[in-house]
Amino acid sequence: MLAEQIGYLGMAVALFCFIGQTIIWFIDLGRGTCFYTDITGNPLPREDCVLGYPGLDDRSKCELNPHRKWMTTWDNFNVLKLRDIVGFFIDSVTIIVVAVPEGLPLAVTIALAYSVKKMQADKNLVRVMAACETMGGCTNICSDKTGTLTQNQMNVTDGFFAGRASDGFLPTQAELSPAVLAALVESMAVNSKAHIGVDGKSGRPEVIGNKTEGSMLLFLRTLGVDYRTIREAATVRRTFPFSSLKKRMSTIVENEGRSKLLVKGASEVVMTLCSHYMTENGTVKQMQEETRTRINQYISKMASQGLRTIALASKELADGIPTSEEELEAQERELCCICVLGIKDPLRKEVPDAVRQCQRAGITIRMLTGDALLTAKNIARECGILTDGTAIEGPDFRTKSPEEQREILRSLQVMARCSPSDKLTLVQRLKEMEEVVAVTGDGTNDAPALKEADVGLSMGIAGTSVAQEASDIVIMDDNFSSIVKSVLWGRSVYDNIRRFLQFQLTVNVVALFICMVGAITGFGTPLKPVQLLWVNLIMDTLGALALATEAPTPDLLQREPYGRNDRLINAHMYRNIAVQSIYQIIVQLGLLWFGARFILDCSDGFGTGGPCVPLKPNGMGKNEDGNYRDTVIYNSFVWMQLFNELNARRIYNEKNCLEGVFGNPIFCFIWIASAIVQFCSVQFGGQVFRTVPLDMYSWIACIAVCSWPLNWVSVVMCCVVHS
């Protein structure tokens, strides 16, 4: 839209210039001139004809003199004079080419492509290019816990085994009765889909599949039990996989003609289904209220320590094998609790610092997890996510009205027992509040939330293919710190686009204004078409490449996020564009109107008549048509754009426009190459660039005047630091 508006403005200016120049041309064509004539009436060189005959106008004075004649250009008109109008048309087309910011889409594309490449090195695989820029305006990150905030290396560290708390000391095989050991082994080995492999590099055991199930298999290894033997010997009749809605998994096995139901899931869910428990010697007892309270208290203790609690239960089936979820639920009653395991997933070391960085950057972090509330709150405090905010469970959240949900979201930091539908609802409410939302997910059920979010972040290790297809960015290492890096690059992309826009708008404003003034004042456009096209090349192709490849700095995370309704051109940019444009216009108009009086020694003061030579004695030749002045105007215009390219790196209140410039070799190369090409175009361009060589005095004057807007104190300091 912005590029379209600027293009229309350029077309209007071009049309205005064409019409203005054409009108002035017709006026000059019909303007009368007094000539000496020979005996045949042909005009001789122009002379003054206002002497004598007081009280008469010039035409009358001229016609009363027998040796003078009043003539108009129409009297000597020929078709070749129409070439002037063709030149006006070419100038107008050139103005349109210069005005249309075709470099803006190029700058956006370069900035995004450059960031995508760099983000891949930071473990961010970008699937949708626009997501890079969107992450720069992210105000909310809804993060999963397992594997993102934690290491996803589950280990059983505590538990309640057969009516006895382990208090952090796991039992050995010798400490368990054969009946208890058999029940544990059967529940852990058979009611599971995970496997234990071997890491090809380290040779250490590696979990293949669900990490929680894998931790139980690793615990069996400490007991000296091979889960493969147990699993191969078992006769599995039916398996009901884990459901995020039910929070449990069930498997039916058959042994010696009897069927047994094995249940594994969230402790608070499975415990509500248990009416019995297994004692230390393997007998089954009715669960009294005292025993239930004791088990629940220990579950709360483990959860407060940041442990995920998983309960294992079983039951002999007497009513046949269920064939549907409904039949299964009818028989999942009066289960016998075998044990409750406390599983630890250590926090990633870099997560607390990454969370603090996001919070300093004005981004709200919310942890969404399927764990119990106490476990979730403990982990969130470790990460620094939960401070003085609200923690709620998904079932409670979904019972609220939309208005109540939006009110809760103002302080919500943790949602436990969160289902995929809760994630989707949360994202919708945040977007209704004009927030820019990024969501992490790894499961198939997370796909709706990933699609709904402004940026969907899937996990490259634990994520399913469906989740990855629904996401915009794939976090290859499942690490929260990689998400922070994507925010950093997103803000860098946004700033780079702003830098180029500030640079190009300044060039457009100045070029259009100078061409328009030159056309309506009769001077003609001082910038020739080929010169304007070279400037267009600088500000579009090369400028886009130079300004769009600025690398991010840590300072980007010290600012508030851009948000959904942030203006692309902020107040600082408007100020910079206005100051630069006014300065450049003053310099250009001064050279256009008064330049010949200071640069050239001309009889008429404007370099349009009489011999004109540079004031300096070492001048590089004579000039009789004002080309020296126009060359100075063109040279100063280009050098102002080159120095403005340095200034365009400042889009806020930065004082040093050269800070970090030496860390961008692309920018340095383009700037130096542009300066060299400009020197060659002036000194050796000749007929191609419509220039004449300038002397040293003019070069020094051009560079000195054009570089004035730079903060020379900061420039000197920057050079000293890097010397």
Secondary structure, DSSP 8 states (H G I E B T S, - for coil): -HHHHHHHHHHHHHHHHHHHHHHHHHHHHH-EEEEEE-TT--EEEE----SS-TTS-HHHHHHHSTTEEEEEGGGG--GGGGHHHHHHHHHHHHHHHHHS-THHHHHHHHHHHHHHHHHHHTTEEESSTHHHHHHHT--EEEEESTTTTB----EEEEEEETTEE-TT----GGGS-HHHHHHHHHHHHHS---EEEE-TTT--EEEES-HHHHHHHHHHHHTT--HHHHHHHSEEEEEEEEETTTTEEEEEEEETTEEEEEEEEEHHHHGGGEEEEE-TTS-EEE--HHHHHHHHHHHHHHHHTT-EEEEEEEEEE-S----SHHHHHHH--SEEEEEEEEEE--B-TTHHHHHHHHHHTT-EEEEE-SS-HHHHHHHHHHHT--SSSEEEEHHHHHTS-HHHHHHHHTTEEEEES--HHHHHHHHHHHHHTT--EEEEE-SGGGHHHHHHSSEEEEETTT--HHHHHH-SEEETT--HHHHHHHHHHHHHHHHHHHHHHHHHHHHHHHHHHHHHHHHHTTS--SS-HHHHHHHHHIIIIIHHHHHTT----GGGGGS----TT--SS-HHHHHHHHHHHHHHHHHHHHHHHHHHHHHEE-SSSSSSSS-BEESSTT----BSSSHHHHHHHHHHHHHHHHHHHHHTT-SSS-S-TTTTGGG-HHHHHHHHHHHHHHHHHHHH-TTTTT-----HHHHHHHHHHHTTTS-HHHHHHHHHHT-
